[in-house]
Amino acid sequence: MKSRSVFLFVLSLVGVLLLIGCGQPDSGNPKIAFVSNSFASFWTIAQRGVEKAGADLGVDAEVYMPVGGITDQKRILEDLVTQGVDGIAVSPIAPDDQMEFLNQIAEHTKLITQDSDAPGSNRMVYIGMDNYKAGRMCGELVKEALPDGGSIMIFVGRIEQDNARRRRQGVIDELLGREYDPENFDPPGKVLSGGGFEILGTMTDQFDRAKGKANVEDTLSRYPDIKGMVGLFVYNPPLALEALEQAGKLGQVKVIAFDEAESTLQGIIDGTVHGTVVQDPYMYGYKSVEVLKQIIDGDLSSIPENKFIDIPARYILRDNVEAFWADLKEKIVDDAE
């Protein structure tokens, strides 16, 4: 309780100072902030959606990408509250650890989550996909790529995030032939076997690209006969491709991906990536601004009873990758002009 009191006091004090000393002109438009959980190409696409919605809806919308993990994200959120933003859409880095803090933020502004949820917090709605379901979709791609089964390794930034935990578990449960249960959780260091597959483990990198590539290299060294690699964050599949190429194993080890990094899409075209499960970061950005604008205006009709606005995941394979990529490029270029 003491930390909360200090937090509120600091917010009040800084808010007063801002009101006294700020002489900046005010557009009169609602002020909305979109806060990612890291810096990545995925979030650059989301930024285009935020910018387009801001222009379409008459909203001052800004995107913030923390580069220093949970500490940096916390600082950004505190700064935004002291600036008096009307609404925040955030992708929480570690929702269990951030729960009390997120609830404090929600007392001072309209708070929603996007991309990754914080179940149990006082956020008003979550915008994104069902990450467990998407994980099972990825598992289906693994089974397509390796119809006879085999050993695989899973790579992801961190599993503290709700989206990463659910996504990973969906892959595991699909491969092992388990019943649909989003609340399942297998410890990351445990070898799991079933359905003809051996899941060797889950390697995390905390968004450190050098560590992410080293994880792939270490896997190739320890398991030279590995059959498949699953990358669950946007940068994981490209790092796997780099390491495989350098090891002379590109095309020999099946790569199954998440998200739409350029090298991942090119890999699908070239045949070095079996396929990817994509979200819609552009729509995450656009929809977050749209919904927050409605909430700020007092219209809560867009919030469903379950407080989940589903933007479904999609399979991208060789037969649809070029059309998907062309559409993605068009959105990004048009909104950047």
HELIX and SHEET records of a PDB file:
HELIX    1   1 LYS A    2  GLY A   21  1                                  20    
HELIX    2   2 SER A   41  LEU A   57  1                                  17    
HELIX    3   3 GLY A   69  THR A   82  1                                  14    
HELIX    4   4 PRO A   95  ALA A  106  1                                  12    
HELIX    5   5 ASN A  131  ALA A  145  1                                  15    
HELIX    6   6 ASP A  162  LEU A  175  1                                  14    
HELIX    7   7 ARG A  209  ARG A  222  1                                  14    
HELIX    8   8 ASN A  236  GLN A  246  1                                  11    
HELIX    9   9 GLU A  262  ASP A  270  1                                   9    
HELIX   10  10 PRO A  281  ILE A  296  1                                  16    
HELIX   11  11 VAL A  321  ALA A  336  1                                  16    
SHEET    1   A 6 ASP A  60  TYR A  64  0                                        
SHEET    2   A 6 LYS A  31  VAL A  35  1                                        
SHEET    3   A 6 GLY A  87  VAL A  90  1                                        
SHEET    4   A 6 LYS A 110  GLN A 114  1                                        
SHEET    5   A 6 TYR A 126  GLY A 128  1                                        
SHEET    6   A 6 PHE A 308  ASP A 310  1                                        
SHEET    1   B 7 LEU A 192  GLY A 194  0                                        
SHEET    2   B 7 PHE A 197  THR A 204 -1                                        
SHEET    3   B 7 GLY A 150  VAL A 156  1                                        
SHEET    4   B 7 GLY A 228  GLY A 231  1                                        
SHEET    5   B 7 LYS A 254  PHE A 258  1                                        
SHEET    6   B 7 GLY A 275  VAL A 278  1                                        
SHEET    7   B 7 ARG A 314  ILE A 316 -1                                        
END                                                                             
